[in-house]
Structure formats: C-alpha cells, structure tokens
Amino acid sequence: MTRSANSSRSAEALPYRIELWHAESHETIERVLARAVTAQLARAIFQAARDEHPQRRITLRKGNRILSDTTE
C-alpha cells in the first residue's frame, strides 16, 4: 500500500497528534502513533495508547502545545 502526496498532506493537517517517546530518552519522539481531527477522538486514542504502552511516555499535542502527558 502506498500513500499519495495528498493523503500525507491531509494527515499532517489534522490538528491533534498522539506521540510515543523513546523508552530510554524522554527527549526524542519515536513516532507519531495517530493524528485526529477532534479533541474527543484524540483523547480516546491517547487513553488507548496509555493502556497499550503503560511504561512509556505518550503525549497528546495540538500544534506545539502539549495537552496531556503520561509523565504528569
């Protein structure tokens, strides 16, 4: 399966990101787990990611602002 340039741009336009951080370093994002269009959906994905990775740092971000962080 390949992504078109348009689908990549569409995903990047979604305002919320759920990020998984490296296990050894809390200074580097390992990968973006998901993007979401609404806060409600983003929070549900964030909670599911917390359940799946209980020992890892996960953040929910809108733009540059962190809305939720598992280290808090």
KETOR-367179 format. One record per residue (C-alpha): x negated, y, z. Coordinates in pm, whole numbers, m for minus. Example, Ala and Ser with C-alpha at 12.3 -4.5 7.8 and 13.67 -1.06 7.14 Angstrom:
BEGIN
+--------+--------+--------+
!     xx !     yy !     zz !
+--------+--------+--------+
!  m1230 !   m450 !    780 !
!  m1367 !   m106 !    714 !
+--------+--------+--------+
This chain:
BEGIN
+--------+--------+--------+
!     xx !     yy !     zz !
+--------+--------+--------+
!      0 !      0 !      0 !
!   m139 !    340 !    m92 !
!    m36 !    684 !     19 !
!     28 !    960 !   m223 !
!   m110 !   1307 !   m160 !
!    245 !   1430 !    m96 !
!    313 !   1176 !    182 !
!    m13 !   1272 !    355 !
!     82 !   1637 !    346 !
!    429 !   1555 !    477 !
!    287 !   1361 !    774 !
!     49 !   1645 !    858 !
!    341 !   1890 !    852 !
!    514 !   1708 !   1141 !
!    459 !   1926 !   1447 !
!    406 !   1662 !   1718 !
!    110 !   1422 !   1744 !
!     52 !   1131 !   1980 !
!   m323 !   1074 !   2017 !
!   m521 !    780 !   2156 !
!   m858 !    877 !   2302 !
!  m1175 !    668 !   2306 !
!  m1193 !    437 !   2606 !
!  m1548 !    540 !   2702 !
!  m1521 !    909 !   2621 !
!  m1233 !   1135 !   2715 !
!  m1377 !   1397 !   2478 !
!  m1307 !   1224 !   2145 !
!   m980 !   1121 !   1985 !
!   m998 !    767 !   1850 !
!   m692 !    803 !   1629 !
!   m354 !    965 !   1589 !
!   m102 !    695 !   1675 !
!    201 !    878 !   1539 !
!    348 !   1207 !   1428 !
!    705 !   1317 !   1494 !
!    946 !   1585 !   1384 !
!   1131 !   1631 !   1717 !
!   1022 !   1660 !   2078 !
!   1262 !   1385 !   2184 !
!   1115 !   1138 !   1934 !
!    760 !   1241 !   2022 !
!    822 !   1181 !   2394 !
!    969 !    836 !   2324 !
!    662 !    743 !   2117 !
!    433 !    885 !   2387 !
!    602 !    669 !   2651 !
!    577 !    358 !   2433 !
!    207 !    429 !   2373 !
!    153 !    468 !   2751 !
!    318 !    130 !   2806 !
!    107 !    m33 !   2535 !
!   m225 !    124 !   2646 !
!   m192 !    171 !   3026 !
!   m565 !    220 !   3088 !
!   m624 !    467 !   2804 !
!   m589 !    842 !   2772 !
!   m299 !    938 !   2547 !
!   m188 !   1290 !   2469 !
!    121 !   1441 !   2317 !
!     38 !   1758 !   2132 !
!    221 !   2024 !   1935 !
!    m32 !   2217 !   1734 !
!   m323 !   2292 !   1967 !
!   m108 !   2275 !   2281 !
!   m109 !   1954 !   2489 !
!    243 !   1890 !   2616 !
!    173 !   1561 !   2802 !
!   m146 !   1385 !   2904 !
!   m183 !   1049 !   3080 !
!   m476 !   1184 !   3283 !
!   m249 !   1432 !   3464 !
+--------+--------+--------+
